[in-house]
């Protein structure tokens, strides 16, 4: 899954632009993404574990390794209040 993904630091997320379109068309893939994100939130809050989030901004596919602090209806919240729209996330490990 890591091929063709640019690794970025979480601090650079604030500079990215995210389209409103959904990156996952398959309903089961979206359900799996939500399961993975809530698991990442649990790991972040209980163990302060970092995970890899694979996502797309308006330019390319990117990957960030970070701790997930919260998952809202629309965003994944990272440290320092940074966030990634859920509809732009492909996968989290």
Secondary structure, 3 states (H helix, E strand, C coil): CCCCCEECCHHHHHHCCCCCCCCCCCHHHHHHHHHHHHHHHHHHHHHCCCEEEEEECCCCEEEEEECEEEECCCEEEEHHHCEEEHHHEEEEC
